[in-house]
């Protein structure tokens, strides 16, 4: 009888409690991965908006409407890049369009677009086909388009690894075969600039401009070298040429602002930074350099606001934390200044400036110049 009651009790409990075995939770269904054609549709819709001159904030509406994250699109572009690079002659226009996307997009998508655009442009097959290859020491019959292509690709890989001397040697060989290959002269100039061989870099850029006088990237990079040589007025002239050709190049506006600050023309420097920010509002360098110009004009509260904008975008910008501390110290807001200096030292413990009182507010290191 007792056993029967126990069995009845257990049966009744099972009715209320359900099965004693745990129920496996069901994972929510994941969004299906887009097909290549769907990603392609998103990318080209995005590129169309960029061509219309829309801001990055506006362009992001395309991604939101299609329920695609920018990093997800960047990953797909990265996967497709090998296919596109193997058929570069079919993707020349895509290379140009990706360059424009890279100019305004932020994060991984901007980086991938810029890098792939550079690679597509660096290996333009139309520059290597249907032209006479020139050489002085080699038998022309042994000189082929494939060999020049190999040298250019080799040089590009060497640059990627920081092997600039080797890259220059490879570009020199390619240019013996084809002296009017303007992209080789351009990349050779970049390699020389990285090595600090400034005068030679300018000569290389000038060769580009003999062949393609409307290359805004070359005018920009030439301006950077001239600025490094402290030929500031000549640098300004180069930036002006770049902006005549491409007025919406935020990097050149940025670089022009740097030189204007170095010339002490701070109001104009702010205008240049503002132009850069109209095109790319999340350009932390422009906010930072704008802050320096404002500080030099003793517009200290505005300078702090500019540094704060830079730090919203790049919280580990130790120069911005340091210069922000200088401005706060000049406003006698010493506790806040110390917090800023501490932040600078968190970002870069061996950054020596915050360890002693800096006599001139707002006169820290300018941001580095942006190459095209």
C-alpha positions, -999 to +999 in steps of 0.1 A: +000+000+000+028+024+010+047+017-023+015+023-042+010+057-025+046+067-032+042+058-069+010+078-070+027+108-054+056+107-079+031+105-107+012+136-095+045+155-091+054+147-126+022+162-139+031+196-123+068+196-128+070+181-162+099+159-172+128+157-148+153+158-177+167+193-185+154+209-217+182+220-240+178+258-248+174+266-284+198+290-300+180+319-317+182+315-355+212+334-369+207+358-398+215+339-430+248+349-446+244+371-476+253+358-510+281+373-531+256+390-553+238+405-523+271+418-508+280+432-543+246+450-544+253+466-510+288+476-520+278+492-553+249+510-537+274+524-511+298+534-538+270+553-556+263+573-525+300+581-522+301+593-558+272+617-550+294+633-524+274+621-494+290+621-460+300+588-443+271+592-418+247+595-447+263+565-465+259+543-435+221+545-441+227+520-469+242+495-445+215+500-419+187+496-444+203+463-457+210+451-422+248+448-430+275+457-405+305+477-419+330+451-406+310+423-422+311+441-456+349+447-450+354+410-444+336+401-476+357+426-496+388+411-481+377+377-493+370+389-528+402+409-531+423+380-543+398+374-572+398+411-581+436+414-579+440+384-602+418+402-628+429+438-623+423+449-658+385+443-652+385+463-619+403+496-626+371+516-620+364+497-588+399+506-576+392+543-580+357+540-564+371+521-534+397+548-530+369+574-526+351+551-501+384+547-481+387+585-479+354+588-460+347+554-443+360+547-408+373+516-391+381+483-409+360+491-439+379+524-446+412+506-441+404+477-464+389+500-491+420+522-491+445+493-492+427+474-520+423+506-540+460+511-537+468+476-548+444+477-578+459+511-589+495+499-583+492+471-609+474+488-637+478+464-666+468+489-691+501+507-683+519+476-692+501+465-724+503+477-760+534+499-753+570+495-764+592+483-736+625+501-734+658+487-722+694+495-727+713+464-715+688+436-721+677+419-753+643+433-760+631+399-771+636+386-736+618+416-720+582+408-715+552+425-700+551+396-674+586+405-662+577+441-656+546+430-639+566+407-617+590+435-607+562+458-598+545+432-577+578+423-560+585+459-552+550+463-537+555+433-515+589+446-504+573+480-495+547+462-474+574+445-455+593+478-450+622+466-473+624+500-490+659+498-504+650+465-521+617+479-534+635+509-549+659+485-567+629+466-581+612+498-593+644+509-609+646+477-630+609+480-640+615+517-650+645+507-672+620+486-692+592+512-691+602+547-681+567+561-684+552+538-658+539+566-635+527+544-607+562+529-603+577+565-600+550+573-574+556+542-553+594+547-557+589+583-543+570+569-513+598+544-506+624+572-508+604+594-485+602+566-459+640+563-460+643+601-455+659+606-489+637+636-495+653+652-525+653+620-545+616+615-535+607+648-550+626+639-582+605+607-584+572+626-578+582+652-604+586+623-629+551+612-621+538+647-628+556+649-661+536+619-672+503+626-653+501+662-642+466+658-627+476+632-601+464+647-569+480+620-547+514+629-561+509+666-555+499+658-519+528+635-512+552+659-528+539+686-504+546+663-475+582+659-485+587+696-490+572+702-456+597+677-441+624+697-458+609+728-441+602+743-475+568+753-463+557+778-490+566+753-517+547+726-498+516+749-497+519+753-535+518+715-539+488+711-516+470+739-535+476+720-568+462+688-552+431+706-540+425+722-574+423+687-588+404+670-559+388+696-536+372+669-514+405+652-504+404+654-466+440+643-463+453+672-482+432+697-463+446+681-431+482+684-444+477+720-455+464+728-420+495+714-405+518+735-426+496+766-420+501+760-382+538+757-387+537+790-406+519+806-377+487+811-398+464+797-372+431+811-384+437+796-418+449+763-402+415+761-384+397+767-417+417+739-434+409+715-405+372+724-407+373+716-445+388+682-437+361+676-410+333+685-434+345+656-456+354+632-428+339+642-394+357+613-376+392+625-386+408+626-352+440+642-366+420+672-379+403+677-345+437+674-327+454+699-350+425+723-348+429+722-310+466+732-314+457+761-336+430+773-312+453+770-283+479+792-301+451+818-306+444+816-268+409+803-275+414+778-248+379+765-241+375+758-278+408+741-279+397+717-251+365+710-270+385+701-301+409+678-281+378+662-265+364+654-300+397+639-311+398+617-279+362+606-285+374+591-317+409+579-306+410+576-268+447+565-269+460+597-286+486+606-260+495+639-277+459+650-274+458+641-237+491+659-231+482+691-250+448+691-233+466+690-200+487+720-211+456+741-219+439+731-186+471+741-167+470+775-184+434+779-173+447+770-138+424+740-137+453+720-123+435+689-110+420+684-144+453+690-160+469+663-139+442+638-149+450+646-186+487+641-180+480+608-162+459+597-192+488+606-216+512+585-194+487+556-194+488+556-232+525+560-234+544+555-201+577+566-216+562+598-230+584+623-212+567+657-217+540+653-190+567+647-164+577+683-163+559+716-167+556+726-204+562+763-207+541+770-238+505+757-238+492+740-269+525+737-286+529+699-287+537+677-316+516+681-346+500+650-361+518+632-388+511+641-424+487+618-444+501+602-475+479+593-504 
